[in-house]
Amino acid sequence: MTHDHASHPQGVQGEQPVGFWRSRYAVGLFVFGAVAGYFLWTEHRAHLEQWWPYALLLACPLMHVFMHKGHGGHGGHGGHGGGFGGLGRRTEQDSNGS
């Protein structure tokens, strides 16, 4: 009982394998997540709404930390003039008292 695998086509030459996010499993995962999210939101909306002000306040420092990571933080901006638009920077004139 020999079976020749070479006689079966392995697919069209040049065909790329489909990634996970374009597969039917990803669609199922997305639908499952959407349904779960809907039910979580409808069941827990009343006690989650009280936390919105705190979430907005927490978003400010988080955005600051993650957005400044992309260009190296404060200082060293070249033509930008510093992290706070020049506010609070001392010049040579200020330190001389003139």
C-alpha positions in Angstrom: 0.0 0.0 0.0 2.2 2.8 -1.3 0.9 6.3 -1.6 2.7 8.8 -3.8 2.5 12.3 -2.5 4.1 13.8 -5.5 1.0 13.1 -7.6 -1.1 15.4 -5.5 -0.9 19.1 -6.3 0.4 21.2 -3.4 -1.4 24.3 -4.5 -1.0 26.9 -7.2 2.6 28.0 -7.6 3.2 31.5 -6.3 0.1 31.4 -4.0 0.8 33.0 -0.7 -0.6 31.5 2.5 -3.4 33.5 4.0 -2.6 35.3 7.2 -4.6 34.8 10.4 -6.4 38.1 10.2 -7.8 37.2 6.7 -8.9 33.7 7.8 -12.3 32.5 8.8 -11.0 32.0 12.3 -10.3 35.7 12.6 -13.9 36.5 11.5 -15.3 34.2 14.1 -13.0 35.7 16.8 -14.2 39.2 15.8 -17.9 38.2 15.9 -17.4 36.5 19.3 -15.6 39.5 20.7 -18.3 41.9 19.4 -21.1 39.8 21.0 -19.2 39.5 24.2 -18.4 43.2 24.3 -22.0 44.1 23.6 -23.2 42.0 26.6 -20.5 43.2 28.8 -21.4 46.8 28.0 -25.2 46.4 28.5 -24.8 44.5 31.8 -22.1 46.7 33.4 -22.9 50.1 31.9 -24.4 51.5 35.1 -21.4 51.0 37.3 -18.8 51.7 34.6 -20.2 55.1 33.8 -19.1 56.5 37.2 -15.5 55.9 36.3 -15.4 58.0 33.0 -14.0 61.1 34.7 -11.2 59.1 36.2 -10.5 57.4 32.9 -10.2 60.7 31.2 -7.8 62.0 33.9 -5.7 58.9 33.6 -5.6 59.2 29.8 -3.7 62.5 29.9 -0.5 61.2 31.5 -0.7 57.9 29.6 -0.9 59.8 26.3 2.0 62.0 27.4 4.2 59.0 28.2 3.4 57.0 25.1 3.3 59.8 22.6 6.7 61.3 23.7 8.3 57.9 23.3 8.2 58.2 19.5 10.5 61.3 19.3 12.8 60.8 22.3 11.1 62.8 25.0 11.6 66.4 25.9 14.5 68.3 24.7 16.7 67.7 21.6 14.0 68.8 19.2 16.2 70.9 17.1 14.0 73.6 15.7 11.1 73.0 18.0 12.6 75.0 20.8 12.1 72.6 23.7 9.4 70.5 25.3 7.1 73.4 26.5 7.5 75.9 23.7 10.2 77.8 25.5 8.3 78.4 28.7 10.4 78.2 31.8 13.7 78.1 30.0 16.4 80.4 31.3 18.6 82.1 28.8 22.1 83.5 29.3 20.6 87.0 29.7 18.4 85.9 32.5 21.3 84.3 34.4 23.4 87.5 34.1 20.6 89.6 35.6 20.4 91.9 32.6 
